[in-house]
Amino acid sequence: MVQGAAPNLVVIDLISENEALKFEVAGKMANAIIKLREKNGGCMPQDLNAQGFTPTEVADNWNAAHFLIAINDLTSWGKGDGKSKT
């Protein structure tokens, strides 16, 4: 990954039948969490409300967003200096 470039999350969902909505909220939330971690050093669920997510969206997608971040970290593991970018 180019230094300073935003990570790209690629998600494959084998359950949802709606192509347009597969992990849409969780993917956006994962990107917001990554940006908040870079800016503030961390991210709490309530921090996402200021980013436009409702409390219900946060409750429903918090774990899925972190799963996507973890998968992204695994796919980039071993590339570069071995340190997590999040």
SEVO-779076 format. One record per residue (C-alpha): residue in three letters; x, y, z. Coordinates in Angstrom, 3 decimals, padded with zeros to 6 digits. Layout:
REM SEVO-779076
  res        xx        yy        zz
  ALA         X         Y         Z
...
REM end
This chain:
REM SEVO-779076
  res        xx        yy        zz
  MET   000.000   000.000   000.000
  VAL   001.271   003.465  -000.802
  GLN   002.137   005.361   002.342
  GLY  -000.638   007.801   003.209
  ALA  -003.169   006.043   000.971
  ALA  -006.524   005.101   002.453
  PRO  -007.067   001.351   002.831
  ASN  -009.531  -000.270   000.464
  LEU  -011.914  -002.810   001.935
  VAL  -013.138  -005.534  -000.387
  VAL  -016.135  -007.415   001.000
  ILE  -017.706  -010.620  -000.257
  ASP  -021.095  -011.410   001.257
  LEU  -022.507  -014.833   000.506
  ILE  -025.783  -014.306   002.389
  SER  -027.420  -011.053   001.262
  GLU  -029.383  -011.101  -001.953
  ASN  -029.278  -007.309  -002.392
  GLU  -026.048  -006.517  -004.248
  ALA  -026.287  -002.789  -003.501
  LEU  -026.520  -003.208   000.277
  LYS  -024.042  -005.979   001.085
  PHE  -022.143  -004.785   004.147
  GLU  -022.726  -001.210   003.004
  VAL  -023.141   000.292   006.490
  ALA  -020.455  -001.894   008.087
  GLY  -017.999  -001.030   005.311
  LYS  -018.612   002.700   005.662
  MET  -018.352   002.352   009.434
  ALA  -015.051   000.465   009.136
  ASN  -013.607   003.291   007.047
  ALA  -014.842   005.850   009.577
  ILE  -013.308   003.878   012.461
  ILE  -009.956   003.674   010.657
  LYS  -009.968   007.428   010.012
  LEU  -010.929   008.226   013.620
  ARG  -008.195   005.917   014.934
  GLU  -005.627   007.659   012.757
  LYS  -006.846   011.102   013.829
  ASN  -007.613   010.505   017.527
  GLY  -005.749   007.328   018.398
  GLY  -008.998   005.429   018.997
  CYS  -012.703   005.228   018.324
  MET  -015.613   004.667   020.684
  PRO  -019.084   003.703   019.410
  GLN  -020.516   007.127   020.278
  ASP  -017.808   008.795   018.137
  LEU  -019.559   007.387   015.083
  ASN  -022.750   009.350   015.784
  ALA  -020.899   012.553   014.849
  GLN  -019.897   010.803   011.602
  GLY  -023.558   010.363   010.599
  PHE  -024.294   006.873   011.937
  THR  -027.391   006.391   014.074
  PRO  -027.115   004.649   017.469
  THR  -029.025   001.697   015.988
  GLU  -026.634   001.438   013.016
  VAL  -023.679   001.512   015.401
  ALA  -025.197  -001.191   017.618
  ASP  -026.067  -003.370   014.611
  ASN  -022.778  -002.944   012.708
  TRP  -020.005  -002.286   015.279
  ASN  -018.809  -005.907   015.355
  ALA  -019.072  -006.383   011.593
  ALA  -017.065  -003.191   011.001
  HIS  -014.291  -004.439   013.285
  PHE  -014.346  -007.786   011.524
  LEU  -013.820  -006.004   008.196
  ILE  -010.938  -004.016   009.678
  ALA  -009.351  -007.231   010.982
  ILE  -009.696  -008.900   007.567
  ASN  -008.141  -005.846   005.936
  ASP  -005.227  -006.040   008.399
  LEU  -004.746  -009.741   007.606
  THR  -004.639  -009.159   003.860
  SER  -001.953  -006.508   004.300
  TRP  -000.014  -008.475   006.951
  GLY   003.552  -009.106   005.918
  LYS   003.526  -006.268   003.403
  GLY   005.742  -003.450   004.583
  ASP   007.107  -003.279   008.119
  GLY   004.603  -005.720   009.667
  LYS   002.920  -003.076   011.815
  SER  -000.837  -002.625   011.736
  LYS  -001.957   000.524   009.958
  THR  -004.969   000.953   012.276
REM end
